[in-house]
Amino acid sequence: MIQLFHVYKQYAGEAPALADVSLDIDKGEFVFLTGPSGAGKSTLLKLVLCAEQITSGQLLIFGRNVARIRDTSVPVIRRNMGFVFQDFKLLPQRTVLENVGFPLEVRAFSPREVRRRSLAVLEQVGLAGKADKFPLSLSGGEQQRVAVARALVADPPMLLADEPTGNLDPDMTLEVMDLLSGANRRGTTVLVATHDRSLLERYRHRVVALEAGRVAFDGELAPKAAAR
Ligand SMILES: Nc1ncnc2c1ncn2[C@@H]1O[C@H](COP(=O)(O)OP(=O)(O)OP(=O)(O)O)[C@@H](O)[C@H]1O
């Protein structure tokens, strides 16, 4: 589903943000991307989201070489992805229901269908009662769940999340992780960047650890470390 071959990403600075990264993420996988601050996690997600371009190497997304992709094709690729950011990126002037329905609106679903599906996914994240509220009147955890609902509403084949639990307390963290795991069980490929080692140990998924832009580890944590 996502393949990187010897990918380098160099911003203006001297050291590359990603150096010689080769990875293969299959359909239906749940992958944690981890590593210290500055290791390149967000950069890798941005490349997959086509928000940044690789400097060299090859990146295939849904089998498509995106190094030579035209700007007009980017929305087509993104239509197959949901994303969750640490800072939520909710639209403050729109209600919770409207925020969640946004990905369906851009896909030209009828207003009735947008409402039906948005309410259903809000129910799933335990926020049906907040549908008519505005995001800023919600707690951080609730806003994050709205962001997850928005990412899931269109049932995307692929979900990307950058520190989706970074602002949450332990209970909310588990709730958000359970939502992501539920989507994965229904077939969505999930890629989550996180610093939080306890998540890696609690959820037995593939772990890709980056260090200074390079893959330092790729596999499952040893059973001893994976306290369940
Ligand atoms: N737009 C940019 N311009 C220049 N350098 C950048 C840019 N974005 C990231 N970098 C640099 O690239 C490197 C990797 O950054 P990145 O944000 O991908 O790391 P990260 O692992 O996500 O870190 P964090 O956990 O702190 O978010 C860092 O050295 C960072 O300073």
The ligand as an ORCA input file, in Angstrom:
! r2SCAN-3c Opt
* xyz 0 1
  N       9.589     22.500      7.168
  C      10.811     22.223      7.626
  N      11.865     22.951      7.250
  C      13.119     22.672      7.686
  N      13.413     21.648      8.506
  C      12.383     20.883      8.923
  C      11.038     21.128      8.517
  N      10.232     20.190      9.080
  C      11.046     19.407      9.819
  N      12.331     19.815      9.724
  C      13.491     19.180     10.369
  O      13.512     17.825      9.991
  C      13.871     16.984     11.089
  C      12.762     15.974     11.343
  O      11.597     16.673     11.811
  P      10.212     15.927     12.072
  O       9.223     17.001     12.446
  O       9.896     15.066     10.930
  O      10.573     15.048     13.342
  P       9.624     14.296     14.361
  O      10.242     12.973     14.606
  O       8.219     14.325     13.880
  O       9.771     15.208     15.641
  P       8.660     15.542     16.772
  O       8.447     14.265     17.504
  O       9.366     16.580     17.617
  O       7.449     16.065     16.084
  C      14.128     17.919     12.250
  O      15.516     18.165     12.305
  C      13.397     19.172     11.880
  O      13.992     20.304     12.438
*
